[in-house]
Amino acid sequence: MSEHILLIEDDNAFQEMLSEALRSRGYAVSSASRAEEGISMARQHDFDLILTDVMLPGMSGVEAIPQLREAAPGSDIIVMTAYSTRELALEAIRLGAYDFFSKPFSLKELDIVVRRALEKRRLQKEVTTLRETLRHDSPVQRIIGDSAPMRAVKTLVEKVAPLDSTVLITGESGTGKELVSDTLRALSGRAGAPFVKVNCAAIPEHLFENELFGHEKGAFTGATSAQPGKFELAHGGTLLLDEIGDMPAAIQPKLLRAVEEKQIERLGGRRPVAVNVRIIAATNQNLRELVARKAFREDLYYRLGVAVIMLPPLRDRKEDIPRLAEHILRKLGLTLGIPVHGITAAAVQALMNHHWPGNVRQLANLLERAAISAQGRITAQDIAAALAVQNGTSPQPCTAQSPHDAPAAEDCLRMPLRETLHQMERNLLLEALRRAEGSQKNAAALLGLTPKNMWAKLQKHQIRI
């Protein structure tokens, strides 16, 4: 999911520094030392962005722009040079470069330019995706997942949806049972008819019969007029009985009669009312176990479970997590306006490593929390912090600001290796500057670095002298 950047730079030290800085920000980076090599790589791989120096051996970066555009028409090109002139910049833009900036530059400046270019490409991709979705998408595609269990679910949904058979959807809380019920209805011949949803766990037992079947005027104290129940409201359409395992035992035989005979009786009524309703039931409980304990009628279980769709827990389809995360973040941006600029590969791996007892609902909640606190792109630390909040614990970041307050090894082990190495390098730079009494040149000599490399590393770690 991380964007892929092609860097064309012949200065090996500068190339290494820039590659490391970009990777630390979550981007994938491929490098080339000559324009010709970069053009060849652009023909073979899909890059989101191309950064090229101007002064290169052989073909210059500016001369390479037309061929890079031909090799990678979807990639923006940013030109870097230490020999900046207005004429050179205008020529680069005329040939098709997206942007142009001069060396030396700060990594903060690079961040802004790269983020702006990648955001433009992301928006272009989103527009293309939305257009394709409007043109080709079917309701079943709203069920995200290409794993074997989810392919089986989608296939069964498409087979069952056009039928009028009752459907039982089972699965742990947060696996997407309501989404599947919505899809079944959308793919059915009743798509334009009423869709009434009943949460059986939320209705007090003494009100259950009235809620489902309605009442006649005078049926009980306060019944000043007749009122239809959920079955009548869903006439001609679909009725979802969510959390069916929580339905009171006294109501179950009346529900069985309504399903089998397609008619109900209102409270206080003297004649049956015909109802044409397609029933979808859903539960996170094991109805077979409830039947064995006599807590759920066996005949009702078989009548509801003509077609059974079993949704797998997220832990059994972790290969779907990257696509789910991308979908959730896009939705957050569209519905809540949360400015999320992607998610790093390390953050995705952290999601893949989690057990997810709350399934997709928990994943969505965590990503929303991480997106709110993230600085643009969601990192592994954002995920760790959001998980800590969900678990009711405090994250233990490795946040030493100098060699003298370095954290204990066990604290650093809570962080990904890249972040730990990043902190160690920062500590070494600070210690060298302390010993050199602030002299950048002398600190570079202590560390065996050239002044140019020392400057680059200070920029990367945002160390001001």
N, C-alpha and C positions, 0 to 999 in steps of 0.2 A: 504493500500500500504506500510505501514511501516513494517520493519522486526521485527520478534518476537523472543525474546531472553529468554531462560530458565536459571535462576540463582539458583544454588544450593549452599547455604551458611548457616551455623548454627549460626553464630554470627549475632544476630538480628540487632544490630546497624550498623554493616558493610553492611549487606544485604540491609537495608533500604537506606543507603547512596549510595550504588552502584546502586540500582534500580532507585533512584531518578536521579542520574547522567546520567544513560542510557536513561531514559524517557525524560530528558531535551534535549537530542540529537535526539529525534524523534523516538526512538525505543519503541516497545511494550515489556513489561517485565512481566514474570510470575516467582514466587519465590517458592522454596522448601527448607526445613531445613534438610532433610535427603536424601541420595542417593536413597533409595527405593521409596520415594515419587516422586523424580525427574524422575525416570524410569517410574513410573506409568503415570505421566503427559506427558512424551515423547511419550508414546503409544497412548495417546488420542488426542494429538494436534500436529500440524505441526510447528516445531520450525526451524528458520533459523540458530540459533547458540545456543550452550549450554556452559555456564560458570560454572565450578564446583570447589569448594575447595577440597583439599586433605583430611584434617583432619575433618571427619564428624562422628557423633554418628552412631554406627553400621557399615555398609559397607563404606569403604573409597572411595574417589573420583576416585582414580586410579583403585580400584577393580570394580568400577561401569562402567568403560569405555566400556568393551565388551557388557554389557547389554544395555547401552545407544545407542551404535552403532546399535544394533539389533532393538531397539525400534524406533530409528530415523535415518535410514540409510542415509538420505540426509542432516543431520545436522552435522556441524563441532563441535568439542569439544575442549575447551580451559581449561587447568587446572591451578588453582591458589594455591599457598601454601606459608606459612611462613617458611617451613622447606625444603628449596630447596637443593637438592644434584644432582650431575650429574647422578647418578644411577637412582634416582627417575624420573628425566626428561626423560632419555632414555627409562625407563619402560613405562611411559605414552605414549610416541610417538610410541613405539613398539606395544602397545595395540590399537592404532588408534587415539590418540589425535592429533589435528591439531597443537596446540601450547602449550607452557608451560611458565609461568613467575612467579616471586617471589613477595611476599608481603614484605615490603610495596612497592607500586608502585604509580606512578603519574597517574592522569586521562588522561594526554596527552599520556602517554605510553599505557594505556588501549584503548584510541581512535584509536591509530595506529593499534594495534593488532586486535581489533574488526572490524575496517573498512576493513582491509586486508582480514579477513576471510569472511566477508559478500560480499565483492567485488568478491571473488573467487566463492561464491555460486551464485551471480547474473550472472556472466559470464557463469557458468554451465547451469543456467536456460535459458539464452538467446540462447545458442547453442542448447539446447533441443527444445526450442520454434521455432527457425529458421528451424531446421530439420523437425519438425512437420508441419510447414507452407509450406515448400517445398514439403512435401509429400501429404498433404491434402488440402491446401488452395485453394479457388476459388477466382476469382476477387472480388466477392461481399463482401468477408470478409475484404477487404480494407476499406469498409465503417464502421467506428468504431461506435459502439453503440448497446446496448441491451435493451434500453427503448422501450416501446410500439410504439411510433411514428416511431422510426428507424427500428424496426422489420417490420412494415407495409411498409416502404420505400424499404427495402431489398427484401421483398416478391414481390412487384410490379416491381422492377428492374429485378428480375429473370424471371418474367412472360413476360415482355415487350421486354427484350433484344433480344431474338431469332427472333422476328418479324421484318418486314421491315417498320412497321408503323412509322409515324412521332411522335416525343415525345417532349413535352413541360415540361421543368423543371423550377419550380418557387421556390422562397425563398429569404429571405433577403441576403444582401451582407455578404459573409463569411460563409455561411452555407454549402458549399461543392458542389455547382452545377457542377463545372468542374470535380470533382472526380466522381460524378454520371455519367456524360457523358462519361468519360473514361471507367467506369465499363460497361455501356451499350454497348459500342463498343467492349470491351474485351470479353463479353459474347455472342456477335452476330456472325453470319456467315461471317461477314466482318472484323473480328479481324485482319487478315493479310493484309488487303487492306488499301489504303491511309486514313488518318484521318486528315482532314483539319479544322482548327479552325479560325473563323472570329469574331473579337470583333467589333460589329456594332457601339459601342459608340466611337471608335477610328478612324473611317474613315470619312474624310471630305465628305460632301454631294455631291459635284460635282465629286468626284472620286468613289462614291459608285457603280454605274453601271459597270464601268470598272473593279473594284475590284472583283465583283461577276461574271460577264459574259465575261470579256476579250474584246479584240478588234482585228479588222483586220488591216492589213497594210494600212496606209493612212487614217484611220478613223478620225484622227485629227492631227493638227500640232505636229510633233515630233514622230508620230507613224510610225517609219521606218520599223517595222516588226510586224507580228501578235503575239499576246500574249494571252494565255488562262487565264481565270478567275478561281476563287476558285471552281466553280461548276465542271469545266472540270478537274481540278487538283484532285478533290475528286472522279472522275469517278470510279465506282466499289466499293467505300468505303463509308465513313461517313463524313458529313459536319456539324460542330457545328456552329450555329449562336448565339453567346453569346450576351447578352444585346439586344435582339431582339426588346425590347420596344423603343430603340433609332433609329430604322431604319426609314429613311426619308419616308414621305407619298408617294412621287413620285416613289419610288422604290418598294413599297409594291405590286402593281398589277403585276409587272414583276416577283416578287418572287412567287406570287400566281400561275402564269402561269407555272413557272419552276417546282413548286411542283406538280401541277395537271397534266401537260402534259409531264413531265420528259424530257423537252428540253429547250434550251436557245438560244438566238441570241446574238452574239458578236456585240459590237459597230461597225458600218460600215459594218456588215455582211448582206448577202442577203438570207441566207438559215439557217434554224434552225439546232442546234447541239444536238443530243440525249445525255442525261446524265443519268446514273444509279447511283443515290446517295440516301443514307438514311439521312434524315434531323433530327437533334436534335437541338431544340431551347431552350434558357435559358434566364431568366430575373429576376431581383429583383423588377420589377414594377408590379403593378396590371393591367394586360392587360384588364380585364373587365372594369375597370374605364377608361382606355384609349379608349376602344371601345365606351363607353358611351359619351365620350367627342369628338368623331370623330377623335381622334388622331391615331387610329389604326384600320385597316379594319376588320370588323366583320367576313367576309368570310375567311380572312387569319387566323384570330384567331382560328376559328373552324377547319381549315385545318391543322394548326400546332398542335393543342391540341387534336389529336386523342387519345393519352395517355398522361395524366398529372401526373407528379410526384411533389408533394409539400413537400419541405424540411422544417422541423420545426426549429424555432430559438433555439439556445442553452439554453435559459432561460426556454424553455418548455421541456427540456430533461436533466436536471441537473444531473440525476443519471448516465449519460454517462461521466461526467467530469473526474472522477478518471481514467477510462480506456483511455480516450483521452489524459490526461496529461501523463500517462505512455507511450503511443505510441509516443507522440510528443518528450518526453525527450529521448527515445531510438533512435528516428530518428536523434535528434540533436547530440547525441553521435556518431552515425555512419557516418553522412554526414558532420558535421562541426568539429567533434573531440572535442566537449565541454565536459569536464570530469564531468558528473553529476552522483552523487551516490544516487539517489532517491529523494523522497520528503516526508516531514513529514506529519503526519495526520492533524496537525493544518494548514499547508499550503494548503492541499487539501480542508479542510473545508473553508478556506478563498476563494478559487476558487469557491466553491459551493455557497458561500454567494453573489457573484458578479452577476450583471444583464447581462453582456456581450452583449452590443448593437452591437459590431462588430463580435459576434458569434465565430465560431471556428478559424477564421483567427486572431481575436484579442487574443484569448487564446494562440495560437501558438506564436504570437509576444511577448506576455507578458512572457511566459515561457522561450523563448530564452533570453530575457533581464534578467530575474531572474537567469537563469543558468549561464550567463556570470559573474554576480557579486557574486553568491553564493560561499560559502566555502564548496564545496562537496555536501552536501544535501541541497535542497531548503527548507527554513523555511518560516513561516508565515511572518516574517519581510522582507524577500526577495520579497515575493509576494506584500506586502504593498508598498515597495519601487518602484517596477516595475509599480504598478498601479498608484502611485503618478506621475511617469514620464509620463505615458500615459495620465493622466488627466491634466498634466501641473502644478502640485502642488508639494510641498516639503513635504516628510514624517516627522513626528514629533516623533522620537524615545525617549524612556525613558532611558537616558544614564547617570544617576548620577554616579559619581566615588567615592563620599564620602557622609556621612549623611548631610554635610553642603551645598551640591549643588543638593539635591534631587529635582526632577522635580515636577511640580504642578500635582495635582491629575488628572485633565482633560487630561494632556499629557500621564500619565500612562494608562488611560482608553483606549487610542488608541492601546494599546498593549494587546495581549492575557493574560489571568489571570496567566498562568504559568510563563511567562516572568516577569510580574509585581512582583509576589511573589519571584522569583529568585533575582530580584534587591533589594527587601526589605531585604532579608536574607543577601545579600552581604553588604548592608549598616550597618546592625546590627553588623556583624563581624568586619568591619572597625572601627566602633565606640567603640566596646569593646577593640580592639587592641590599639586604641588611648588612652583610659582611663587607660589601663594596661601598657602604655608606651612601647608597643611592645612585652610584655611578653605573649607568646602563652598560657602558663600554667595559668597565672592570668586572661587572657581574657576568657579562657574556664570556669574558676570558676565564672566569672561575668555572663556568659550566661547559667550556669548550665549544661555544657557539660563535658564529660570526655575528657582527652587530646587526646585520639584516635579519638573521634568524631570531635573534634576541628580541628585536622590535616586533617581529611577527607574533612571537609567543606572548609577549606582553599585551598585544592587541587582542589575541584570542582569549586571554584570561581577564581582559578588561582591567589590567593593573595600571594605575596612573602613578607617575613619578613626580 
